């Protein structure tokens, strides 16, 4: 067998079972050979990736997959009871008191330290609602790197934007600047445009990038159909660019979204998270960076929150659902207001908690879309909009696709990141974000994102007409999405 010839799959499984680390996974469509349809390639990848995970870590993988399913069933049952029964039995919410208090920030922080397991750290957080500004910030991060660029991406289209980012990364790569890229194995196969494109066509740009000198590209394995929905670029372990935007043209020039940069110790935490996952996916280790100093004038105190599914994070034994835990805890303590914006809003527990916050007298406002690109989600969101309206919340229907993932509570706490407010992001796929516990960045988020989107012409004032199919789709979305 020549050194360049891939290992037979049976030998790969044998080596994994023997305790050897599985080699990095390869991107589909990069070998120039005709491939199966995208759905068939994805199904085959999932089967193989699951077999590798079970062979490599049989006890951990089996335990976590089972625990994952039990947690999902429990969350679905609790959420369905809260949303379909308790919300209907709740009385009409009280009118808003202009002198209503804000939450007890100290008590919330004490609870979040317990559920998240990490403390707030000083950070400089810069927000980019405008796509052109977000792209400029991305290119600055790439241009300013001096020794390493780490990139983690769910969807990387083979369009002009995808080519532009890939070309910039390849141009920076060299003997003194290592470029490491993790691309989710399912992102392009599921969502790559155009939908009728072949595997080779949707992976064309990332395959090209993998052939460039001093660039290392690894495909993220999707064991048990768990996907990596994160979007992250870390420069030298000191500056992180992240948020909702994938590397696609519409993400920057058409859709409504939010990107942000993080400087300070949390950028180092993100770099460490990348390193752990990179090694877990078979990548060669990188040299450690010194911890970045605190910014001279931080505008936020924040913590990193993640969703980490079963057997996905290198040495981590258990999956973690920090994102769901901190969102639930913050909304449970809301007293003054809760502002929410998300395209995939199907988590029944969060919906019920928002309704209870309104019952306590908080001003709760939600921005949704009926043009998400998924017919099932759009029909589910119509039912959700009516449920929220009936519970006394103010609902705004964004005209187009809002891909923003953000939530703000009482002007004292905020979340922004890659995770949607659905079962996939809160319990199944890999996500990351910031939970901001104090600082001017919270007011910046409300002023730059939420308040401009509470436009009177977008507000829903009467229930939408619904069909039985839409109620069924809402039930399916709350269980599976």
Secondary structure, DSSP 8 states (H G I E B T S, - for coil): --TTS---HHHHHHHHHTT-----B--TT-SSS----HHHHHHHHHHHHHHHHHHHSHHHHHHHHHHHHHHHHHHHHHHHHIIIIIHHHS-------TT-----HHHHHHHHHHHH----EEEEEEEE-SHHHHHHHHHHHHHH-SSEEEEEES-B-SSHHHHHHHHHHHHH-BTTBEEEEEEETTHHHHH-SSTT--HHHHTHHHHHHHTSTTEEEEEE--GGG--B---EEEETTTEEEEES--BSHHHHHTSB--EEEEESHHHHHHHHHHHHHHHHTT-------------TT--EEEEEEEEE-TT-STT--S-EEHHHHHHHHHHHT-SSEEEEE-S-B--HHHHHHHHHHHHTT-EEEEEEES-SS-HHHHHHHHHHHHHHHHTT-EEEEESS-B---EEEETTTEEEEES--BSHIIIIISBEEEEEEEESHHHHHHIIIIIHHH--GGGB--S-----HHHHHHHHHHHHH-
